């Protein structure tokens, strides 16, 4: 699907703790929120502080996978502290697209988009 973009796209799939990423180099970062049990909010906070904020260019956008209809207070606080602005758009996965092995309690999601402030 990378062919659909008009500009070069780089998709990194390794855990963020195992890669060296350049400073002020990315226009967008999508974070996959799948840390070990009990570490979700702390991993999110560490990623935002040490990767997203360092690696996004000013005006760059950050998003993450978020199941459910509300973002918890810990993540809201991280977004408020680090980003010039952010919002979350609701989305419901169509029933016919739901994978047969789906285990989440809902097909409802939020698509958060946060924008890094200027230099």
N, C-alpha and C positions, 0 to 999 in steps of 0.2 A: 504494500500500500504506500510505501515511501515514494513511489514514482508519481503520486498524485500531487506532490508539492512542487511549487515553482522554484524553490531555493533548496540548497543542500540540507539534508536532514540527517542527524546523527542520533541513533537510538542506542542507549546504553542499557544493558540488561543485568549487569553484575551488581551485587550488593554495593551500596554507596560507600560502605566502610572499606571496600577492597580496591577502589579506583582512585587515581589522582586526577582531579578535575581542575581546569584552568579558571582563573579569576575573571569575572566580568565577561564571560564568553558565550553565554546562552541567552536566547530570546525567550525561551520557555522551558520549564521543568515540570514533569509529571511525576509525582511521588507515589509509589505503590505502597499502601499502608498495610503491610503484612509482616510486622515484627513478631518476635516470640511473645507468647502469652504473658500478660502483665507488664509489657514494655511499650505498648502502643503509644501512649502520650509522651513518654520520655524520649522514645526514638523519633517521634514526629518533631518534638522541640529541638532535639539535637540536629536533625537533618535541616530544618529551616535555618537555624542559627549558623551552622557550620558549612552547609552546602548551598542551599537556595540563596541566601543573602550574599554569599561570597561569589557564587558562580553566575548569578543572573546579571545581565546588563541593566542599567537604569531603564525603567519602563518595561522590563521583562516580566513575564507572567509565570505564576506558580499555581499548580492545581494538584489534586490528589483524589484517589478513589475514596468515596464516602457513602457507605450504605446507611439508609435510614433517612429520617426527615429533619433531623436537627444535629448541629455540631455542638459537641460538649464544651463546657466552660474552659477546660484546659487548652483545647485546640483554638477556641475563639481568642483566648488571651494571647497565644503565640501569634496568631494572625494579626491581631490588633497591635501587638508590640513591634512587629517587624515590617509590616507592609503599609504603604501609603493609603491603600484602599483595598477592600476585598468584598466580594459578594458570593452568594451561593444560589445556583439555579436548580429548581426541582426537576427531576426526571423520573418517569416510571417506565421500567422495561416492559415492552409489550409481552403479553402472556405467551404468544406464539414464538417469541425469541428466548424464552426462559429455558436454560439447559436442563435436561432431565435430572442431573445430579445436584441441582440447586438446593442449598441448605440454609440460605438466609431467610429470616422470617417475613421478608417483604421484598417486593420488586421495586421499591421506592429508593431513590438515590438523591444526593445533592451533588452538583458539580461546582465546587468552589473555585473561584478564580481570584487570585491576589496579584496585585501589581506592585513591583518594587519602585520606590521613590527615586527621584533624580539624584545625580551625583553629589 
